[in-house]
């Protein structure tokens, strides 16, 4: 069953750092605005880890 954005966002907010990265990199069908909204709930000091995951480093 495909999750709607609100379900993804709630899961993202409550997830550990590693799970936030996994959710962000594996989410499909989100708009740019929805990805930006998820970033609001991501700890800024770990953005380098998210960038590495997104870029496949």
DSSP file (Angstrom, degrees, kcal/mol; ACC not computed):
  #  RESIDUE AA STRUCTURE BP1 BP2  ACC     N-H-->O    O-->H-N    N-H-->O    O-->H-N    TCO  KAPPA ALPHA  PHI   PSI    X-CA   Y-CA   Z-CA
    1    1 A X              0   0    0      0, 0.0     2,-0.3     0, 0.0     0, 0.0   0.000 360.0 360.0 360.0 130.1    0.0    0.0    0.0
    2    2 A X        -     0   0    0      1,-0.1     2,-0.2     0, 0.0     0, 0.0  -0.571 360.0-132.1 -78.4 134.9    1.4    3.4   -1.0
    3    3 A X        -     0   0    0     -2,-0.3     2,-0.1     1,-0.1    -1,-0.1  -0.597  14.7-127.5 -86.1 146.4    1.7    5.9    1.8
    4    4 A X     >  -     0   0    0     -2,-0.2     4,-2.1     1,-0.1     3,-0.4  -0.440  33.1 -99.2 -85.0 170.3    0.4    9.5    1.4
    5    5 A X  H  > S+     0   0    0      1,-0.2     4,-3.2     2,-0.2     5,-0.2   0.874 121.0  55.9 -60.8 -40.3    2.7   12.4    2.1
    6    6 A X  H  > S+     0   0    0      1,-0.2     4,-2.3     2,-0.2    -1,-0.2   0.884 109.0  48.0 -62.0 -37.5    1.3   13.0    5.6
    7    7 A X  H  > S+     0   0    0     -3,-0.4     4,-2.3     2,-0.2    -1,-0.2   0.914 113.1  47.9 -67.5 -42.3    2.1    9.4    6.6
    8    8 A X  H  X S+     0   0    0     -4,-2.1     4,-2.6     2,-0.2    -2,-0.2   0.928 112.2  50.0 -62.0 -45.2    5.6    9.7    5.2
    9    9 A X  H  X S+     0   0    0     -4,-3.2     4,-2.7     2,-0.2    -2,-0.2   0.915 110.6  48.7 -61.9 -44.4    6.1   13.0    7.0
   10   10 A X  H  X S+     0   0    0     -4,-2.3     4,-1.7     2,-0.2    -1,-0.2   0.912 113.2  47.4 -62.8 -43.1    5.0   11.6   10.3
   11   11 A X  H  X S+     0   0    0     -4,-2.3     4,-0.6     1,-0.2    -1,-0.2   0.911 112.6  50.3 -62.5 -42.4    7.2    8.6    9.9
   12   12 A X  H >< S+     0   0    0     -4,-2.6     3,-1.0     1,-0.2    -2,-0.2   0.919 107.9  52.2 -62.1 -46.5   10.1   10.9    9.0
   13   13 A X  H 3< S+     0   0    0     -4,-2.7    -1,-0.2     1,-0.2    -2,-0.2   0.878 115.7  41.0 -58.7 -39.7    9.6   13.2   12.0
   14   14 A X  H 3< S+     0   0    0     -4,-1.7    -1,-0.2    -5,-0.2    -2,-0.2   0.451  96.9 104.4 -90.8  -1.3    9.7   10.2   14.4
   15   15 A X  S << S-     0   0    0     -3,-1.0    -3,-0.0    -4,-0.6     2,-0.0  -0.361  73.7-108.9 -83.1 158.7   12.5    8.3   12.7
   16   16 A X     >  -     0   0    0     -2,-0.1     4,-2.7     1,-0.1     5,-0.2  -0.255  43.0 -96.2 -70.4 170.5   16.2    8.0   13.8
   17   17 A X  H  > S+     0   0    0      1,-0.2     4,-2.2     2,-0.2     5,-0.2   0.938 126.3  47.5 -57.1 -49.3   18.8    9.8   11.8
   18   18 A X  H  > S+     0   0    0      1,-0.2     4,-2.1     2,-0.2    -1,-0.2   0.889 113.5  48.3 -61.7 -39.0   19.6    6.7    9.7
   19   19 A X  H  > S+     0   0    0      2,-0.2     4,-3.0     1,-0.2    -1,-0.2   0.862 107.6  55.3 -70.7 -34.4   15.9    6.1    9.1
   20   20 A X  H  X S+     0   0    0     -4,-2.7     4,-2.7     2,-0.2    -2,-0.2   0.936 109.6  47.4 -59.8 -45.0   15.3    9.7    8.1
   21   21 A X  H  X S+     0   0    0     -4,-2.2     4,-2.5     2,-0.2    -2,-0.2   0.918 112.9  48.8 -62.2 -43.7   18.1    9.3    5.5
   22   22 A X  H  X S+     0   0    0     -4,-2.1     4,-1.7     2,-0.2    -2,-0.2   0.931 113.1  46.5 -62.4 -46.8   16.6    6.1    4.2
   23   23 A X  H  X S+     0   0    0     -4,-3.0     4,-1.4     1,-0.2    -2,-0.2   0.933 114.1  48.5 -61.1 -46.3   13.1    7.5    4.0
   24   24 A X  H  < S+     0   0    0     -4,-2.7    -2,-0.2     1,-0.2    -1,-0.2   0.902 115.3  42.8 -62.9 -43.0   14.3   10.7    2.2
   25   25 A X  H  < S+     0   0    0     -4,-2.5    -1,-0.2     1,-0.2    -2,-0.2   0.728 119.5  42.7 -79.4 -20.7   16.4    8.8   -0.3
   26   26 A X  H  < S+     0   0    0     -4,-1.7    -1,-0.2    -5,-0.2    -2,-0.2   0.527  83.0 115.5-103.3  -6.3   13.8    6.1   -1.0
   27   27 A X     <  -     0   0    0     -4,-1.4     2,-0.4    -3,-0.2     3,-0.1  -0.398  48.0-164.1 -64.7 137.2   10.7    8.2   -1.2
   28   28 A X        +     0   0    0      1,-0.1    -2,-0.1    -2,-0.1    -1,-0.0  -0.943  59.3  20.7-125.1 146.3    9.1    8.2   -4.6
   29   29 A X  S    S+     0   0    0     -2,-0.4     2,-0.2     1,-0.3    -1,-0.1   0.595  81.0 139.5  80.0  11.4    6.5   10.5   -6.2
   30   30 A X        -     0   0    0     -3,-0.1    -1,-0.3     1,-0.1     2,-0.1  -0.589  49.7-123.0 -86.7 152.2    7.1   13.5   -3.9
   31   31 A X     >  -     0   0    0     -2,-0.2     4,-2.2     1,-0.1     5,-0.2  -0.400  27.7-105.8 -82.7 167.5    7.1   17.0   -5.2
   32   32 A X  H  > S+     0   0    0      1,-0.2     4,-2.5     2,-0.2     5,-0.2   0.908 123.5  53.5 -58.4 -42.3   10.0   19.4   -4.7
   33   33 A X  H  > S+     0   0    0      1,-0.2     4,-2.1     2,-0.2    -1,-0.2   0.879 107.4  50.5 -62.7 -38.2    8.0   21.2   -2.1
   34   34 A X  H  > S+     0   0    0      2,-0.2     4,-2.1     1,-0.2    -1,-0.2   0.902 110.0  49.4 -68.0 -40.5    7.3   18.0   -0.2
   35   35 A X  H  X S+     0   0    0     -4,-2.2     4,-1.9     1,-0.2    -2,-0.2   0.914 110.8  51.2 -62.6 -41.2   11.0   17.1   -0.2
   36   36 A X  H  X S+     0   0    0     -4,-2.5     4,-1.0     1,-0.2    -2,-0.2   0.892 107.4  53.3 -61.9 -39.2   11.7   20.6    1.1
   37   37 A X  H >< S+     0   0    0     -4,-2.1     3,-0.7     1,-0.2     4,-0.4   0.909 106.6  51.7 -64.0 -41.3    9.2   20.1    3.8
   38   38 A X  H >< S+     0   0    0     -4,-2.1     3,-1.9     1,-0.2    -1,-0.2   0.896 102.6  60.6 -60.5 -38.9   10.9   16.9    5.0
   39   39 A X  H >< S+     0   0    0     -4,-1.9     3,-1.6     1,-0.3    -1,-0.2   0.785  91.0  68.2 -60.8 -26.4   14.2   18.8    5.1
   40   40 A X  T << S+     0   0    0     -4,-1.0    -1,-0.3    -3,-0.7    -2,-0.2   0.754 102.7  46.4 -63.1 -22.3   12.6   21.1    7.7
   41   41 A X  T <  S+     0   0    0     -3,-1.9     2,-0.4    -4,-0.4    -1,-0.3   0.226  92.2  99.5-104.0  11.8   12.6   18.1   10.1
   42   42 A X  S <  S-     0   0    0     -3,-1.6     2,-0.4    -4,-0.1     5,-0.1  -0.854  84.4-109.1-102.0 132.7   16.1   17.0    9.3
   43   43 A X    >   -     0   0    0     -2,-0.4     3,-2.2     1,-0.2    -2,-0.1  -0.440  25.0-144.9 -63.8 119.3   18.9   17.9   11.8
   44   44 A X  G >  S+     0   0    0     -2,-0.4     3,-1.7     1,-0.3     4,-0.2   0.789  93.4  65.4 -58.1 -32.6   21.0   20.5   10.0
   45   45 A X  G 3  S+     0   0    0      1,-0.3    -1,-0.3     2,-0.1     3,-0.2   0.643 103.5  48.8 -69.5 -10.6   24.3   19.4   11.4
   46   46 A X  G X> S+     0   0    0     -3,-2.2     4,-1.5     1,-0.1     3,-0.8   0.190  72.6 111.4-111.0  15.7   23.9   16.1    9.6
   47   47 A X  H <> S+     0   0    0     -3,-1.7     4,-2.7     1,-0.3     5,-0.2   0.817  72.5  62.9 -59.5 -29.6   23.1   17.5    6.1
   48   48 A X  H 3> S+     0   0    0     -4,-0.2     4,-2.2     1,-0.2    -1,-0.3   0.886 101.8  50.5 -62.8 -37.3   26.4   16.2    4.9
   49   49 A X  H <> S+     0   0    0     -3,-0.8     4,-2.0     2,-0.2    -1,-0.2   0.898 111.5  47.7 -66.0 -40.1   25.3   12.6    5.6
   50   50 A X  H  X S+     0   0    0     -4,-1.5     4,-2.7     2,-0.2     5,-0.2   0.914 110.6  51.9 -66.4 -42.7   22.1   13.2    3.7
   51   51 A X  H  X S+     0   0    0     -4,-2.7     4,-2.4     1,-0.2    -2,-0.2   0.911 109.1  50.3 -60.6 -43.5   24.0   14.7    0.8
   52   52 A X  H  X>S+     0   0    0     -4,-2.2     5,-2.8     1,-0.2     4,-0.5   0.914 112.2  47.5 -60.9 -43.1   26.3   11.7    0.6
   53   53 A X  H ><5S+     0   0    0     -4,-2.0     3,-0.7     3,-0.2    -2,-0.2   0.911 112.4  48.4 -66.1 -42.5   23.4    9.3    0.6
   54   54 A X  H 3<5S+     0   0    0     -4,-2.7    -1,-0.2     1,-0.2    -2,-0.2   0.891 115.4  44.7 -64.4 -39.1   21.5   11.3   -2.1
   55   55 A X  H 3<5S-     0   0    0     -4,-2.4    -1,-0.2    -5,-0.2    -2,-0.2   0.464 111.4-120.7 -86.5  -0.6   24.6   11.4   -4.2
   56   56 A X  T <<5       0   0    0     -3,-0.7    -3,-0.2    -4,-0.5    -4,-0.1   0.803 360.0 360.0  69.5  29.9   25.5    7.8   -3.7
   57   57 A X      <       0   0    0     -5,-2.8    -4,-0.2    -6,-0.2    -1,-0.1   0.466 360.0 360.0 -82.1 360.0   28.9    8.5   -2.1
